[in-house]
Amino acid sequence: NFSYFATPEFLTITFHILTIIDIPIHMFGAYLIQNSNCMRSVKWSMLNLHFWSVLLDWLDGFLSRPFMLYPALAGYTEGVLVRLGMSTAAMAYLFFTLFCAVTISIFGIMENIFNILFAENHIWRKIRFPYFMINWIFVLTHFLYPIFNTPNQKHAIEFLKNRLPEIDPSVFRHPNFLVLSLDLKPVFPIVLACFLGTWQTMVFVYLIVSNLEKCAKTMTLSKTTLKMQTKFLRAISIQIVVPLIVLAMPMFYIGISIVANFYNQVLNILITIIVSTHGLASTFVMLIIHEPYWKYCRTLF
């Protein structure tokens, strides 16, 4: 834990390098989504997911530069937003709000495909707007309780010093240091957000697949259209799954760390870096997996 790789300096340099790589790639991805004529029907839902994914990457990176102390739900921030006067608590709220926005945006892509293909005379078209409003209200409010119920910081810091004596005491004196919670209450809204996003996405994947199978049997869509839609559904599923795997690895470690009360600052920094690359992974996969995009990329070389 006293390795250079456990220091804020290493985290800062890494985020600077990632930012230099991130910005042009994300801008190029947004440009392709916006200007591709082959995928106009899903352009806005894909651009929506890209937008929230990029914001989540940047917030976990150069905008907040969080120095986390798992298994404790505590740490401090040193990024650009700190210089603009934003507190660590506000950035924690913003991070989990963006995380939830990403899960809802993934569901939004699948819903958009269903709406375009099969909802022309379906009741869903009448209720989809209020349904999405409820989802976005949840996005904005689901993490308010943990933010407004942080423990007494003086007592919480003393508790952490006794629980994790291996942590460098200077960390606790950082002006932006925050103990979010001494229990697992903040975990529940995060789990709920993951569950709702996954459940809603899977429902619409099922509806799309079952309707495509029905169309194949009744020949209500041409073979060419069925082939194109199946190919796109497979591609968008891969684009979604890969960054989710990138996010799942740190979450798995955090869960193990909390349960086992295991502290390793090198690993804490590593998973912070991994989380900040999930949007980059999504953009790379998007450029590779969607035929119109990779064909355009080939013309550049």
C-alpha positions in Angstrom: 0.0 0.0 0.0 3.0 2.3 0.2 3.9 1.7 -3.4 3.9 4.6 -5.9 0.9 2.9 -7.5 -1.1 3.6 -4.3 -0.5 7.3 -4.4 -2.8 10.1 -5.7 0.1 11.2 -7.9 -0.1 8.0 -9.9 -3.9 8.3 -10.2 -3.5 11.9 -11.4 -1.0 11.0 -14.1 -3.0 8.1 -15.3 -6.2 10.2 -15.6 -4.3 12.8 -17.5 -3.1 10.2 -20.0 -6.6 8.7 -20.3 -8.2 12.1 -20.8 -5.8 12.7 -23.8 -6.9 9.4 -25.3 -10.6 9.7 -24.3 -11.6 13.0 -25.7 -10.8 12.5 -29.4 -12.2 8.9 -29.4 -15.4 9.9 -27.7 -15.9 12.9 -30.0 -15.3 10.7 -33.0 -17.8 8.2 -31.7 -20.4 11.0 -31.2 -19.7 12.3 -34.7 -20.4 8.9 -36.3 -23.6 8.3 -34.3 -24.8 11.8 -35.3 -24.0 11.6 -39.0 -24.5 8.0 -39.9 -27.4 7.6 -42.4 -27.6 3.9 -42.0 -28.7 3.9 -38.4 -30.9 7.0 -38.2 -33.8 5.2 -36.5 -31.7 4.5 -33.4 -29.4 7.6 -33.6 -30.8 9.5 -30.6 -31.1 6.5 -28.3 -27.5 5.6 -29.1 -26.3 9.2 -28.7 -28.1 9.3 -25.4 -26.2 6.3 -24.1 -23.0 7.6 -25.5 -23.5 10.9 -23.7 -24.2 9.5 -20.3 -21.4 6.9 -20.6 -18.8 9.6 -21.5 -20.0 11.8 -18.7 -19.6 8.9 -16.2 -16.1 8.2 -17.5 -15.0 11.8 -17.2 -16.6 12.3 -13.8 -14.8 9.2 -12.4 -11.7 10.5 -14.2 -10.4 14.1 -14.5 -13.5 15.8 -13.2 -13.5 14.3 -9.7 -10.3 12.1 -9.5 -11.7 10.1 -6.6 -9.2 8.6 -4.1 -11.3 5.8 -2.6 -10.6 3.7 0.5 -12.5 0.5 0.1 -13.7 -1.4 2.1 -14.7 1.9 3.7 -17.3 3.9 1.8 -15.0 6.9 2.1 -12.5 8.9 0.2 -11.8 12.3 -1.2 -11.8 14.1 -4.6 -9.2 16.3 -6.3 -10.5 16.9 -9.8 -11.6 19.9 -11.9 -14.9 20.1 -10.1 -13.2 20.5 -6.8 -11.5 23.7 -8.1 -15.0 24.9 -9.2 -16.2 24.5 -5.6 -18.1 21.2 -5.8 -18.1 19.1 -2.6 -17.2 15.4 -2.5 -20.8 14.6 -1.4 -22.2 16.4 -4.5 -19.8 14.5 -6.7 -20.8 11.2 -5.1 -24.4 12.0 -5.8 -23.5 13.0 -9.4 -21.6 9.8 -10.0 -24.4 7.4 -8.9 -26.9 9.5 -10.8 -24.9 9.2 -14.0 -24.4 5.5 -13.3 -28.2 5.1 -13.0 -28.6 7.2 -16.2 -26.4 4.8 -18.1 -28.5 1.8 -17.0 -31.7 3.6 -18.1 -30.2 4.6 -21.4 -29.3 1.0 -22.1 -33.0 0.1 -21.5 -33.9 3.1 -23.7 -32.1 1.6 -26.7 -34.0 -1.6 -26.5 -37.3 0.2 -26.0 -36.6 2.4 -29.0 -36.0 -0.7 -31.2 -39.3 -2.3 -30.0 -41.2 1.0 -30.4 -40.0 1.4 -34.0 -40.6 -2.2 -35.1 -43.6 -3.4 -33.2 -45.4 -0.6 -31.2 -47.2 1.2 -34.1 -50.7 0.1 -32.8 -49.6 -1.0 -29.4 -50.7 0.6 -26.1 -47.1 1.0 -25.2 -46.8 4.0 -27.6 -49.4 5.9 -25.4 -47.7 5.2 -22.1 -44.0 5.2 -23.0 -43.5 9.0 -22.3 -44.9 8.9 -18.7 -43.1 5.6 -18.1 -39.7 7.2 -19.1 -40.5 10.2 -16.9 -40.9 7.9 -13.9 -37.6 6.3 -14.7 -35.7 9.6 -15.0 -37.3 10.8 -11.7 -35.9 7.7 -10.1 -32.5 8.5 -11.7 -32.5 11.9 -10.0 -33.8 10.9 -6.6 -32.6 7.3 -5.9 -29.3 8.4 -4.2 -30.6 11.4 -2.2 -31.1 9.5 1.0 -27.5 8.4 1.4 -26.2 11.9 0.6 -28.4 13.6 3.1 -27.7 11.1 5.8 -23.9 11.0 6.0 -22.6 10.2 9.5 -20.9 12.7 11.9 -17.5 13.0 10.2 -15.4 13.3 13.3 -16.8 10.1 14.8 -16.8 8.3 11.5 -13.1 9.1 10.9 -12.2 7.9 14.4 -14.1 4.7 13.7 -12.2 4.1 10.4 -8.8 4.8 12.0 -9.6 1.9 14.4 -11.1 -0.3 11.8 -8.4 0.2 9.1 -5.2 1.3 10.9 -3.1 0.6 7.8 -4.5 3.7 6.0 -2.1 6.6 6.0 -3.4 9.1 8.7 -2.8 12.1 6.4 -5.6 10.9 4.1 -8.1 11.7 6.9 -6.9 15.3 7.1 -7.6 16.0 3.4 -10.1 19.0 3.2 -12.4 17.1 0.8 -12.4 13.8 2.7 -15.9 12.3 3.2 -17.2 9.2 5.0 -20.3 8.5 3.0 -21.6 5.8 5.4 -20.4 3.4 8.1 -22.9 0.8 7.0 -24.2 -0.6 3.7 -27.3 1.6 3.3 -25.9 3.4 0.2 -25.5 0.0 -1.5 -29.2 -0.6 -1.6 -30.2 2.2 -4.1 -27.2 1.2 -6.3 -28.4 -2.5 -6.4 -32.0 -1.3 -7.0 -30.8 0.8 -10.0 -28.9 -2.1 -11.4 -31.8 -4.4 -11.0 -34.4 -2.0 -12.6 -32.1 -1.2 -15.5 -31.3 -4.9 -16.2 -34.9 -6.1 -15.7 -36.4 -3.5 -18.0 -33.7 -4.1 -20.7 -34.3 -7.9 -20.6 -38.1 -7.5 -20.9 -37.6 -5.5 -24.1 -35.0 -7.9 -25.4 -37.5 -10.7 -24.9 -40.3 -8.7 -26.6 -38.0 -7.9 -29.6 -36.8 -11.4 -30.0 -40.2 -13.0 -29.6 -41.8 -10.6 -32.1 -39.0 -11.2 -34.6 -39.5 -14.9 -34.3 -43.3 -14.4 -34.8 -42.6 -12.3 -37.9 -40.3 -15.0 -39.3 -43.0 -17.6 -39.0 -45.8 -15.4 -40.4 -43.6 -13.7 -43.0 -44.8 -10.2 -42.1 -41.3 -8.9 -42.5 -39.0 -9.7 -45.4 -36.0 -12.0 -44.9 -33.7 -9.1 -45.5 -35.3 -6.9 -42.9 -35.3 -9.8 -40.4 -31.7 -10.5 -41.0 -30.7 -6.8 -40.6 -32.7 -6.4 -37.4 -31.2 -9.7 -35.9 -27.7 -8.6 -36.9 -28.2 -5.1 -35.3 -29.7 -6.6 -32.1 -26.7 -8.9 -31.8 -24.3 -6.0 -32.3 -26.0 -3.6 -29.9 -26.1 -6.4 -27.3 -22.4 -6.9 -27.6 -21.8 -3.1 -27.3 -23.8 -3.1 -24.1 -22.4 -6.2 -22.5 -18.7 -5.4 -22.9 -18.7 -2.1 -20.9 -21.1 -3.8 -18.3 -18.4 -6.4 -17.8 -15.8 -3.6 -17.3 -18.1 -2.2 -14.6 -18.9 -5.6 -13.1 -15.2 -6.4 -12.3 -14.7 -3.4 -9.9 -18.1 -4.0 -8.3 -17.2 -7.6 -7.6 -13.9 -6.6 -6.0 -15.6 -3.8 -3.9 -18.2 -6.4 -2.7 -15.4 -8.8 -1.7 -13.4 -6.0 -0.1 -16.4 -5.0 2.1 -17.3 -8.5 3.1 -13.7 -9.5 3.9 -12.8 -6.1 5.3 -9.8 -6.2 2.9 -7.9 -3.0 2.2 -5.4 -2.6 -0.6 -4.9 0.9 -2.0 -3.2 -0.2 -5.2 -6.2 -2.3 -6.1 -8.5 0.6 -5.0 -6.8 2.9 -7.5 -6.8 0.2 -10.2 -10.6 -0.3 -10.0 -11.1 3.4 -10.1 -9.1 3.6 -13.3 -11.1 0.6 -14.7 -14.4 2.2 -14.0 -13.3 5.4 -15.8 -12.6 3.4 -19.0 -16.0 1.7 -19.4 -17.2 4.4 -21.8 -14.0 4.1 -23.8 -14.6 0.3 -24.0 -18.2 1.0 -25.2 -17.0 3.4 -27.9 -14.3 1.0 -29.1 -16.8 -1.9 -29.3 -19.3 0.4 -31.1 -16.8 1.3 -33.8 -15.8 -2.3 -34.3 -19.1 -4.1 -34.0 -21.4 -1.9 -36.2 -20.8 -2.4 -39.9 -21.5 1.2 -41.0 -19.0 2.5 -38.4 -16.1 0.2 -39.0 -16.5 0.6 -42.8 -16.2 4.3 -42.4 -13.2 3.9 -40.1 -11.5 1.7 -42.8 -11.8 4.6 -45.3 -9.7 6.7 -43.0 -6.6 4.4 -43.3 
